[in-house]
């Protein structure tokens, strides 16, 4: 299985990493590492995430208020959003 980040999800991750670094040096790098850890976990066990309808799943990051929103498309793990868990629920639902 191959991970594929939606361009908007990649921008969300980049912005969150930058915000983390602005807040505290090294925090952004920790967020990026946690995202990589969770992505690898999802590649190994893609059904571990909570089903949230229409084939979408959600898996929270540790220590950070974000979750990866993803779906499985054949041999691709399509990450559609790096979504803040307390802001704008479902804003990503139109992403393919």
N, C-alpha and C positions, 0 to 999 in steps of 0.2 A: 504494500500500500504506500502511496506517495502523498505527502501533505501539500495542499495547495491553498495559499492564503488569498482570499478575495482582495483586490487592490485596496478597498476601503478598510478591510480588517488590518492590512499591513500598515496603512496610515494611522489607524487607531492605536496599534501597538507602538509605532514609532513615537506618536504624540505622548502616550502614557509613559514610555521610557524616558523621554525628554523631561516631562513633568516630574517624574521621580528623581531624576538627576538634579533638576532645579531645586527640589525640596531638600534633598540630602545626597551628597556625593556617594555613589555606589548603589543607591536604591534603584535607579533605572536598570543597571546591569543585573541586579537581583530579579527584577521583574522579567527581564528578557530571559534569564536562565530558567525561571519558573515556567514561563511560557514554553520554552523548549522542552522542559521536563514533561509537562502535561501533554504537549504534542506527541512526544515519543510514547507516553503511556496510552494515548488514544490510538496511535498507530498499532500498538500491540493488542489492545483490547477496545476496539471502537464502540462496542455497545455499552460501555461502562457509564456513559453520560446519561443524564436524565432526559427522557423523551419529552419534547415540548410541542409536539404536533407537526403535521405535514412532513415527517421524515427528519425534522430538526432535533438536535440534542444539545444539551448544555452541560458543561463541566467547569466547576469553579477552580480558580487558582488559589493556592494557599497563601496566606498573609496579605493578599491584595484583594481589593473589592471588584475584581473582574472575573468574567467567565468566558470561556471559549464557546461560541455558538458554531455548530458544525453539522454537516450531514455526510453520509457515505454515498459516493457516486462511483459504483464499480470498484476500481482499485485506487480511487482517490479519496482522501480525507479532505473535504472542502471546508476550510475554516472561513465562515462568513462574517464573523464579528469577534472583536475583543471588546466585549460589552461590560460597561460598569453595571454592577448588580443593583444599584439603587437609582439609576437614571434612565429615563426614556425607555421603558420596557417595549420590546417588539419593534423598535425603530428599524431594525435590520431585516425585517421579514420579507421585503421585496427583493432582496439580493439573491442572485442566482449563482 
